[in-house]
């Protein structure tokens, strides 16, 4: 059985909150979901893989307790994934990737007295999931205003991340967000999302139909998902980050990967597209089974 640990608050407890794969695993008796407080309080954890999700949400005493819990799992012969202390959160990850030459863009915190090497920039919270705050920043005056606004809202500048903008727009003027899963020893491409703007969420691909060949974009995404490009670079990223189970989001610029972030608890976001989406059938018959098989493979016991 796989034990999946999660960190409240931020997600209500109950059915349907962890995504279809984990909910399905709970119904089938293959997955047990427990909050960190429950595990710290002595809730029994079955032998087998133990996923430490929500790593960026672990701070202070819960972080100390999670490190102790990790050691207890190891001592009991379990197989923990995602070290809660060694796992690199957003700031440490991006700073390390820049130092290792894997990313070309630099980052720093809002409390660092440092002159940007280049513009434009954008700012965001170090560990939140809200994406960038505002648009691109083009000069020092705008940057100072952004930091002041953050502080004026009562937020610690230490928790503000300043990021050099890396323009990954392709020659067709579309931005592409690539995603890949790390599940134990396996790393595989997942999905590709397209957008006209530099912030690429998960827009409906039909919205591009007025300017692009949707069939060609669909074929491009499926070819990416069926291949193994970037796997070796991503394996290096996962090793640096101490990532055992999660999703890496990235882009391509001048033929090289640029890592945006790691999602340490992606499953609740892996929802099927709407039934009328042209990728719905493919998601249900290819993507979900691929991810399900990878998850099942980390717990080979019947």
N, C-alpha and C positions, 0 to 999 in steps of 0.2 A: 504493500500500500504506500502511496505517496502522501506525505503530510505537507500541506501548504500553509505556511505561517504568514499572517498579514498584520498590519499595524493600524489600529483605530487611533483617532477618528479619521474621517475621510471617506469611509465607505460603510454604509449601514450593513449590519449583519442580517443574513437571511438568504433565501433562495433567489436566484436570478441576478445576484449582484457581482458575481465573479466571472461572468462570461459563460457561453454555452459549453465549452470544453470542461471547465472545472465543475460546473453544475452537473453535467452528464457524468463525470467521474464520481461525484458524490453519490448520485443516484445508483450507480453501478457498484458502489463499494470499493472503487479503485483509488479514491482520493478522500482524505480527511482534511477539513479546513479548520484551523485553530488560530485564534488571535495570539499575539505575543503575550499579553497579560495572562491568558489562560495557560500557556505553556510555562511561563515563569512561575505560576502558582502551583505547578506540579501536574498539570494534565498529562496523562500518559501519551507518549508518542510511539506509534507503531514502528517496528523495525523496517528499514527501507529508506528510500530517498526522502530528505527533508528540505523543502525549498524555503529559504529565507527571502521572502519577497519584501517589497517596500523598503529596501535598504536606505534610501535617502530620508525616510521618515524616522529613522532610529537615531535619537540624540540623547545625551545625558544618561541618566540611570537606565533607561531601556536599552541603550547601546551596550552598557556594561553587562546587563543581564543577558542580552542576546549573545555576547561573546562567551559567557559561561554556558549558556544553553548549547551553543555550537560544540563546545568541548564535551558536554554531557552526551550529545548525539554521537560524537566520534568515539568516546569511551564505550558507549553501548553497542558499537558496531554498526551504527547507521551511516548513511551516505548524505551528508549535508551539501547543499548547493548555494552559492552566493554568500561569501564570507561577510558578515555584517560590519566588521571593522576594516578589513583589508579592501573590501569592495569600494571602487573609486566613484564618489559622487561627482556631480556635473563639473564643478570647478576643478577638482583634482584631476579628473579624467581629461578635460580639455587642455589643462596646463601640461599634463604629462604627454599627451599626444603631440602637442606642439614641440616639446623638448625632444621627443623621440623622432621628430621629422615625419610623423604620420599625418599631421594636419599642417596646413600652411598658414592658418590664421591664428592670431594670438588673442588671449583673454586676460582679464584681471578683475579684481574686486573694486567696488566703489570706494573703499577706504584706502586704497593704494594711491599714493601720490606719484602718479606716473603719467607722462605725456604720451598720448597715442602716437604710434608710428605711422598710422595711416587712417584715413576716413574713406567711406562712411563707416559708422558703427551702429550697433543697437544695444539696448539694455534689457535685462530680464532678471527675475528672481533666481537666485542660485539653485534652489531646489524645487520651485513650484512648477506646475504644469500649465501655466496660463499663456506661455509663449512670450514673445517680445512685448514690452510696454511701449506703445506708440510706434512711430515710423523710424526711418533711418535718420541718423544724426550725422551732420556734415561738417561741424566745426566745434571748436572748444566751447564757445558760448552755449550752443545747444546741449552739449554734454554736461556742462555745469548746471544748466537749467534742469536737465533730467535728474541729476543727482539731488539737487535741491528739492525738487518735487517729491522724490522718494523719501528724503529725510522729513519733509514737511508732513508726510502722511504717517510719521511715527515709525518708519522702517529703518533698521540699522543699515548704514551703507556697506557694512561688511557682507550683507546678504544680497547685494546688488551685483550682478555680473555684467561686465562690459565686454562686448564681443566685436572683433573686427568683422565687418561684412565680407563674405566670400561669395561673389557673384557666380553662381553655377548655372546660369541660364544657357541653354543650348542654342545652336544656330537657328533652330526653328522658333526661338523666343519662348520656349516653354521651360519651366523649372521642373525637375524630377526629384522626388523624394524616394529613395530606395530603402527597403527594410529587409533585415535578415534576422533569423532566429538562431540563438545559441541554446541548445538543449543537451546538456551533458557534453559529450565529446562531439556531437553533431552540430554542424553549422550549415544552414541552407538559406538561399534567397526566399523571401516571402512575398512581398508585393511591391509595386511601384505606383506612385501617385503623381499626377501631372497637374500643373497649375500655371496660370499666367502671372501670378504674383509670387514674390520671393518667399512668402509664408505659405507653404503647401500643406494643407490639412488632408482631408479625404473628400475632395469635391466629387460630385457626380460627373463622370466623364462626358456625359451627353452635353454638358454645358460648354464643351469645347467644339461642338459639332459645326458651329457657324464658320470656323476658321481651320479646322483640322479634320483629317481622315480618322474617324473614330476607330474604324476597323484596324488601321495600321497601328494606332496606339495600343489597342487591346492586344494585338499580336506581339508588339514589343514587350508589353508587360508579361505575357505568358512565356515568351522566349527567355526573358530574364529569370522568371521563377523556375523554369525547367533546367537552367544551367547551373554552373558552379563558379561563375566569375566572382572575384573579390574574396573568395573564401579564405585563402591563406592570409591576406591582410587582416580580415576580420578575426581570424583565429588569434593573430598577434594582439589585436585590440582586446579580445576577451581574456587572454592570458594576463595582459597588463592590468585590466580592470578587476580581475578575480571574479569574472562573470561565469556562472555555471548554468543559469537559466534566465533568459531575458531576450529582449529585442534591441537590435542596434539600428538606428536611423542614420542615414548618411546620404551624400550626394557625390557627384563626379565632376571634377574640374580638371581640364587638360589631361584627361586620362588617369587621374589619381583620385583615390577616395578622400572625402572630407567628412569626418565623423561629426554629426550634430549632437547626438546624445544616446544614452542607454536607458531603456525603459525596463526597470527591475520588476515590474508587475503588469505585464502587457495584456494578460488574458481577458480582463474585463472589457478591454477596448476592441477585441477581435470579434466584432459582431458582424453577421452577414449583411451585405448591402441590401437595399430594398429589393423586393421580388421582381420589380420591373427593370432593375439595373442590368445592363448587358453582361456584367460579370457575376451575376448571382449564381447561375448554375455552376460556373467554373469554381467559384468560392466553395460551394457546398460539396461538390464532387471531387475537387482536387486539393484546394488549400486546407480546409478543415481536416480531411483525412490524413494529409501529410503531417500536419501539426499533431494530430491525435496519435499517430504512429510513433512520432519522435518522442512524445511524452511517455507513451506506454513503454518505449524501449529503455528508459532509465530505470524502470521497475520491472525486470523480466520475470519476477516471481508470480505464479498464478494466483 
